[in-house]
Amino acid sequence: MNELSEVQREKLVTDLKNVIQDAEELLKASASDMGAEATALRERVRSRLLNAKDSLHGLQSAAVERAKVAGRKADDYVHDHPWQSIGVAAGFGLLVGLLIGRR
């Protein structure tokens, strides 16, 4: 199974947030329609909305955890290889300085 790239995950989270917001607005707007079918539909949408919120929360939690793990690995690397890290940072700073100076 293909994993989503970080950009795809962020777009999915944004899209889910938009869908959830739209569904909440729809539920509020249709609150005055009290027909049996409308009530059943509203309950079904509310249930699915809660499931979507839970899924979104799970995606966000997983993304935060992966970011923490990556941060810990980077921190460990910097502590294990301080001079290499300094060299990389200096090279990156030089490159950015050259690019800014060209403008």
C-alpha positions in Angstrom: 0.0 0.0 0.0 1.4 3.4 -0.9 1.8 5.8 1.9 0.8 9.4 1.4 3.4 12.0 1.0 3.5 14.8 3.6 2.0 17.3 1.1 -0.8 14.8 0.3 -1.5 14.2 4.0 -1.6 18.0 4.7 -4.1 18.4 1.8 -6.2 15.5 3.1 -6.3 17.0 6.5 -7.3 20.4 5.1 -9.9 18.9 2.9 -11.3 16.9 5.9 -11.5 20.0 8.0 -13.4 21.8 5.2 -15.8 18.9 4.8 -16.4 18.8 8.6 -17.0 22.5 8.7 -19.4 22.4 5.8 -21.3 19.4 7.3 -21.6 21.2 10.7 -23.1 24.3 8.9 -25.5 22.1 7.0 -26.7 20.4 10.2 -27.2 23.8 11.8 -29.1 25.1 8.8 -31.3 22.1 8.5 -32.2 22.0 12.2 -35.6 23.6 11.6 -36.7 20.9 9.1 -38.1 18.2 11.4 -39.4 15.7 8.9 -38.7 12.0 9.7 -36.4 11.6 6.7 -34.5 14.8 7.5 -34.1 13.8 11.1 -32.7 10.4 10.1 -30.4 12.0 7.5 -29.2 14.6 10.1 -28.4 11.8 12.6 -26.5 9.8 10.0 -24.5 12.9 8.9 -23.8 13.7 12.5 -22.5 10.2 13.2 -20.3 10.3 10.1 -19.1 13.7 11.0 -18.0 12.5 14.4 -16.2 9.6 12.8 -14.4 12.0 10.4 -13.4 14.2 13.3 -11.9 11.1 15.0 -10.1 10.1 11.9 -8.7 13.6 11.4 -7.5 13.7 15.0 -5.8 10.3 14.4 -4.1 11.7 11.3 -2.9 14.8 13.1 -1.7 12.8 16.1 0.3 10.4 13.9 1.8 13.3 12.0 2.9 15.0 15.3 4.4 11.7 16.5 6.4 11.3 13.3 7.6 14.8 13.5 8.7 14.2 17.1 10.6 11.0 16.1 12.3 12.8 13.2 13.3 15.7 15.6 14.7 13.2 18.1 16.7 11.4 15.4 18.1 14.8 14.1 19.0 15.7 17.7 20.7 12.4 18.3 22.6 12.8 15.0 23.8 16.3 15.9 25.0 15.1 19.3 26.8 12.1 17.7 28.3 14.1 14.9 28.8 17.7 16.1 31.5 18.7 13.6 29.7 17.3 10.6 26.5 19.1 11.7 28.5 22.4 12.1 29.9 21.9 8.6 26.5 21.2 7.0 25.0 24.2 8.8 27.9 26.5 7.7 27.6 25.3 4.1 23.8 25.9 4.2 24.3 29.3 5.6 26.9 30.1 3.0 24.6 29.0 0.2 21.7 31.0 1.6 24.0 34.0 2.0 25.1 33.7 -1.7 21.6 33.4 -2.9 20.4 36.5 -0.9 23.5 38.5 -2.1 22.7 37.9 -5.7 19.4 39.8 -5.5 
